[in-house]
Amino acid sequence: MSMTSTRHASVATVVLADPAGGVEATLQALGRQVYEQVGVVVVGGSAVPDVEVSGRRVVVRDTVAEVMSSLPAHVTHVWMIREGAVPRPDTLSALIGDMDRTGASIAGSKIVRGAEETLVSVGLVTDAFAVPYTGMESGERDQGQYDVVRDVAAVAGVSMVVRRDLLAGLGGPDPEMTPRAAAVDMCQRARLKGARIIVSPASVVDYPVHRPTRYRWQDDASRIRSMMVVYGPLTLLWTLPLDFLIGLVEAVVSLFLGRWLVFDFFRSWGWNLVKLPSTVSARSRARKGRTEGDAELFRYQRRGSVRVSRLSVAVATSLRRRLPGDDRLSVESIGNDVRQPAFVIGLLALLFVLLSARNIWSDGLPSVGFTAPFPSDGLDALAGYAGGWNPAGLGSPEALRPLLAVSGLVKLVTFNAVALSEYLAVAGSMLLGIWGMTRLLRTWSVPAAPALIAGVVYVAGPTAQGIAGTTHIGTVIALGLLPWVLRICLAPLADGLWPGVVRFAGVVLAFAALGSLSPLALLVPVPVLVMYALVRLTDPRAWLGTLLALIGTGFGALLLQPWIWSSALRGVAKAGFAYWEVAPVVLVTGAVVAVAAVVGVRKEIGMVAGWASVLTGAGFLGARSGSFGLGSEFESVSLAVAGLGLAVGIGLVCERVTAEGIGTWRRLVLGVGTAATILLVVSSLTIVVPGRAGLPGDVYQDALGFTMAREGEAATARVLVVGPTDLLPGDSRSIEGGAYRVVSGTGPDLGEVRLAEPLAFDALLHEKLRAIIAGETRSAGGELATFGIRWIVVMGDSSGSDADETALAWRNVFAGQLDLLSLSTSTGYATFVNDTADVGRALTADFVPWQRVGWTYVGEPQQDGEVFVAENADEGFGPAPHDTVGGMNVVAASTGVVDYSPDPTARLQTTVAAIAIAILIIAGVVARRRR
Amino acid sequence: MRRTLLLLSAAALAFVGFVQLGPQPSAPPDFGGTDVTTPDGAAAQPSAWYCPWVEAGDVVDTDIVVASLVTADVGLTLLDPVSNTDPVQFPFEVVGPGGAGVDVGSVSRRGESPAIVEVSDGPAAVMALQHSDGFVSGDRCTVSVPKRWYLTGGSTKTGTFTELRLFNPFADNADVSVTAYSEFDLDLVAELESFDVAGRSWTTIDMEPLLPFRDQLVFTVETSVGLVIPTLIRSDERGQASIPGSGPSTTWEFPIVTPGDLEPFISVMSAGGDDITVTVDIVTETGTVRNAREAVVGSETPALIPLSDIAAAPYGVRLRATSEVAASVIALVPEAAPDEVPGGPDDTTSTTTGEGDQPVEEPFLRGVAGTVGAASPSSQWIVPFDTLLDAATTVWIMNTGTEPATVTLQPLAENEEPPFDVVVEPETTLAVPVDVGLGIYGFWVDSTAPVSVAWEIVGDRGVALVAGVTAR
């Protein structure tokens, strides 16, 4: 090692201006330095007091480069100190001395804050993404524990001495970066040149004020630029994408922690895109003449990602704060937590949810009944909801359900991942449901362990399985939100404007989310809370909760536009037949829990138990109210109410059974109630085996999978599905006592489940089917080809002695046709393929089929050609000119794409709703911070 | 107290829920349209006609004749005996009112190949006539496709053969059950109980190995899945007759039962009822013999009613039954010595028998004929027919009413032919000979009173009886 004597080091001091001010204190401290300085220059400051330091006037310069060019030749070192920093008198001498001893090119001071000498920085390491890491606990005091001169990756930019020649070669700190990032960046660049960087603990600087960067995104942007400047191409190849991903995850997860980082994330990357040319030139300068590679930079890097670690800690802390119990997650308390029943049960619940939905992770949602995979493209679903074309059946301009918009959003967030979005929705809902039940039960001081048990029965017990059995996927997901909606209404409300704003925004958003998943569920909280208020007449929170529920229902419904204006909830409630087939043992155990809760709990909670039992009874009645004209979606929501009441009862029973000082007979009752609870828990665990969160197995992907046998064919045609009503996908239409519906050849997605009101083209199909059924034609293939129907699938068993009569009747309809061919499929369903040559849902005049891609049709452009689109005629189809022939659309084939112009009113309504949601979110976040 | 009230309320709600009833099981759909039964199996309408008994090979030829009142596109589809081979398509046009005949051999000569004839407009009707040097047989094709068919007129007595041709022109496999009845009542044959006829194919069942030595054989053909169009073929050394399937009816009319002066029988089977009394009226060219014969038909016992001893040929028959029956006429060469048989076609090549080592030439009579009747008379008929050079084609019009019927006959020919009128006196049957060689393929029959129409072809090759088609 070459030792360069600095005994006669000549040091010029550069004070880097900071908007937070404090230059006077800094200059005064500089004047007290025992090591003589050649001069003091303030860079970037405008208001410099007329003072002298070491007998020389303070000079002001605009940039470090100007300073460098104006320094006297004998200056060998430059001390860069940030405005506001207060060095101790021996700070500079210690820096110079340690540099001299170690031969370092850059030396940084130990930074402390305040009289308590809280440590701010004693040198830095970084992770691979240039995120600085001090390695210190928050609020750690300086007790000399880090007092050793050592090599570091970088030093804080508050106080550092740099060899003049090195500083000239580096060009100083990057003026585009924030100070801290610029210091790290300069150190990294210096190390590329072979420089040694040390921290000198004997050199202490008091940096009294906490000065965060004004905008967080600037730190991130500077850090990304620093990576791009110093790293080699190979390192950049993995660090940049990974950093982008980490940033995205952080932005999304932070939403749940009450921090809004999405814009920061995009701004930081956007800024770097804009600054890319200057970054490239800075990189060229930095890497020119380098003596070291990336391996040198890795030497002082810690493993993993600092941001991921921080995020994990933040999530854990937040979770711990929300769980019942007084302890916060900390190193000291982890051991205690792990031994707590709540922690163990919580982990088991998490494991249970992950296992219960595992097959949705691998296969996606099953296609059965009213459940279908989310649309393949989230944007399509959103556009469809916002006044676009409703693709169900033969299409319609009728508004889609808000559930489609939700599925579209989830798809977008997951980059249109096939199964991930569905898994997140279902498993996330289950977790939310368990978590929400613990929060709701906290209203009545039920601790975590019994609340978690109640939560598991709530999301997976007999009622939840009943909901899944109805296949109303919206209600399945909404189940997770329902306890949160009640909790947000019943939670204590602090005084003041900001808490009020937070509560209002939260209530409206929660109700809107609930309603968008299941419109009927939106109507649940008000009667539930009215009932609660009636049983707790003197509880003002109950009445306030009712008021909030009314507000939430009203405003939440408004956010469901445009669907809410075009649909009648009455129709939604009446479709199908509500009848929950319940096993007697479930009925008995439910009744036992209800009785045990009402009889066994302490007096002040007894009314809550009574309320819960009434909810259970009312929900049970609703779930079997088909004879009153109510339908299957009403059944699913009623089951949610019954499950809610049952879970509250379970929570109360389990909480009370371990209490002391209970009379013998009451303990007996609670014991029986607990035994019933165990049965319900065991019944809940059964959903782990199929691993579909209780949903039935797939039917239609299996039954219609054969359409994929020929590549591309499925995307050009439709399937006519006939058979017993309960075996058909989603809504169906009836003819002569039989049920039928049309789905895409690729199988129905969630957008196709709900049929709109029939239009002219639907009526034509109905008439054609009537003629086929009546035997007026034996050319069903030709008749159905008009509608793009290539395949016919008869659901149900239509052969053998056990054949379903409905399936058999339908099979015989198509068995007696001349231009259909019978297909042998492994599904066992009778299947026919159209033997007519030209079948397609969009055909050119010369019968070339166009494929359905997303929710549009795409094919070879034909100048002056036409495309016949077998959808209900609508002027919105284009490109122009649009014509209607035989109930279908004829549009120009010139662009190669058939598009649909959305309904402007519906799109405006959607935009208004989206803006309102955004305003509520922002208002909620801002108010939460200010609170 | 309040807790108790709440608990009672919950119990009451749950109880009301508990006593609710589930949805009533929905009735299976009423798709009667697939099972529409026209008792006589055909009606003149634009649709697809199925002709199970078609053959064109080195010995046998078949003519398919389409007669239509309006101009119509016709698509003739001939299935291939080799499975998974595309059928032969032959489109042509009939300029209405007119008719057209297609020699199947000129389109495809693949042996047996049942045909589907799709007619784009109507009223129209289709028939198929098989002929060779040794026989003539045929009947009108079928348009109605019920799930249950009745076939009468079969026999496996010595020297007589009966086959069932089951034609499935449709997409799906048909699960078929054939039930046979004979003079021994229900004849159970395990092989016929449930078997598949693949879509777009056919099968022919020879009854001789399964049910030998039955003087009378009738069948029901039922499909639990899919549909078939059956036809019964009865043959012996003297010829062949094809009798299409039909539905049940309480009345049947056969305008002619004595083609070529053959000996006629009416084969009757019950459509379910027991002890059905069947009464036969003989309708001659001059009048009607009411209640000429009466028979009782059991639910599982067919009847074969001989008619030859009642009146002198030619004559038709009206059958009345106390419950629904299926019926067909079967006309055979009398079992008496040939020289005792009045009239009847004979084979000019003759056969020989030995007497004292000296061969003696005796006329060899040809002819087995059979057809189904008309379930009820009608004012309008389409009668597609065929003519052969060495045979006489005669249309028979039977008026069982009490008023004379003035019948306008519009020839349906390749070229326009003028209509002409005939008068059919009440309770008589009337022969209208057809000129051969004029390209006439049928008649449009428009009557002032309901009549029944059928036609016969009689020649050296043999005899055939063919039912007309009502223009309902």
Chai-1 contact restraints between the chains, C-beta under 6 A:
chainA,res_idxA,chainB,res_idxB,connection_type,confidence,min_distance_angstrom,max_distance_angstrom,comment,restraint_id
A,F577,B,P23,contact,1.0,0.0,6.0,A-B,restraint_1
A,Y579,B,G22,contact,1.0,0.0,6.0,A-B,restraint_2
A,Y579,B,P23,contact,1.0,0.0,6.0,A-B,restraint_3
A,V598,B,R3,contact,1.0,0.0,6.0,A-B,restraint_4
A,V598,B,L7,contact,1.0,0.0,6.0,A-B,restraint_5
A,G606,B,R3,contact,1.0,0.0,6.0,A-B,restraint_6
A,G610,B,R3,contact,1.0,0.0,6.0,A-B,restraint_7
A,G610,B,L6,contact,1.0,0.0,6.0,A-B,restraint_8
A,S613,B,L7,contact,1.0,0.0,6.0,A-B,restraint_9
A,S613,B,A10,contact,1.0,0.0,6.0,A-B,restraint_10
A,V614,B,L6,contact,1.0,0.0,6.0,A-B,restraint_11
A,V614,B,S9,contact,1.0,0.0,6.0,A-B,restraint_12
A,V614,B,A10,contact,1.0,0.0,6.0,A-B,restraint_13
A,G617,B,A10,contact,1.0,0.0,6.0,A-B,restraint_14
A,G617,B,L13,contact,1.0,0.0,6.0,A-B,restraint_15
A,G617,B,A14,contact,1.0,0.0,6.0,A-B,restraint_16
A,A618,B,L13,contact,1.0,0.0,6.0,A-B,restraint_17
A,F620,B,A14,contact,1.0,0.0,6.0,A-B,restraint_18
A,F620,B,G17,contact,1.0,0.0,6.0,A-B,restraint_19
A,L621,B,L13,contact,1.0,0.0,6.0,A-B,restraint_20
A,L621,B,V16,contact,1.0,0.0,6.0,A-B,restraint_21
A,L621,B,G17,contact,1.0,0.0,6.0,A-B,restraint_22
A,R624,B,G17,contact,1.0,0.0,6.0,A-B,restraint_23
A,R624,B,Q20,contact,1.0,0.0,6.0,A-B,restraint_24
A,G626,B,P23,contact,1.0,0.0,6.0,A-B,restraint_25
A,S627,B,Q20,contact,1.0,0.0,6.0,A-B,restraint_26
A,E736,B,P29,contact,1.0,0.0,6.0,A-B,restraint_27
A,E736,B,D30,contact,1.0,0.0,6.0,A-B,restraint_28
A,E736,B,F31,contact,1.0,0.0,6.0,A-B,restraint_29
A,G737,B,P29,contact,1.0,0.0,6.0,A-B,restraint_30
A,G737,B,D30,contact,1.0,0.0,6.0,A-B,restraint_31
A,G738,B,P29,contact,1.0,0.0,6.0,A-B,restraint_32
A,I773,B,F31,contact,1.0,0.0,6.0,A-B,restraint_33
A,I773,B,G33,contact,1.0,0.0,6.0,A-B,restraint_34
A,A774,B,G33,contact,1.0,0.0,6.0,A-B,restraint_35
A,G775,B,G33,contact,1.0,0.0,6.0,A-B,restraint_36
A,G775,B,T34,contact,1.0,0.0,6.0,A-B,restraint_37
A,G775,B,V36,contact,1.0,0.0,6.0,A-B,restraint_38
A,R778,B,A48,contact,1.0,0.0,6.0,A-B,restraint_39
A,S799,B,V225,contact,1.0,0.0,6.0,A-B,restraint_40
A,E805,B,P28,contact,1.0,0.0,6.0,A-B,restraint_41
A,T806,B,P28,contact,1.0,0.0,6.0,A-B,restraint_42
A,T806,B,P29,contact,1.0,0.0,6.0,A-B,restraint_43
A,A809,B,P28,contact,1.0,0.0,6.0,A-B,restraint_44
A,A809,B,P29,contact,1.0,0.0,6.0,A-B,restraint_45
A,A809,B,F31,contact,1.0,0.0,6.0,A-B,restraint_46
A,N812,B,T34,contact,1.0,0.0,6.0,A-B,restraint_47
A,V813,B,F31,contact,1.0,0.0,6.0,A-B,restraint_48
A,V813,B,T34,contact,1.0,0.0,6.0,A-B,restraint_49
A,A815,B,F170,contact,1.0,0.0,6.0,A-B,restraint_50
A,A815,B,D172,contact,1.0,0.0,6.0,A-B,restraint_51
A,A815,B,G226,contact,1.0,0.0,6.0,A-B,restraint_52
A,G816,B,T34,contact,1.0,0.0,6.0,A-B,restraint_53
A,G816,B,V145,contact,1.0,0.0,6.0,A-B,restraint_54
A,G816,B,F170,contact,1.0,0.0,6.0,A-B,restraint_55
A,G816,B,L227,contact,1.0,0.0,6.0,A-B,restraint_56
A,Q817,B,F170,contact,1.0,0.0,6.0,A-B,restraint_57
A,Q817,B,A171,contact,1.0,0.0,6.0,A-B,restraint_58
A,L818,B,A48,contact,1.0,0.0,6.0,A-B,restraint_59
A,L820,B,A171,contact,1.0,0.0,6.0,A-B,restraint_60
A,L821,B,A171,contact,1.0,0.0,6.0,A-B,restraint_61
A,S822,B,A171,contact,1.0,0.0,6.0,A-B,restraint_62
A,S822,B,D172,contact,1.0,0.0,6.0,A-B,restraint_63
A,S822,B,G199,contact,1.0,0.0,6.0,A-B,restraint_64
A,F832,B,A171,contact,1.0,0.0,6.0,A-B,restraint_65
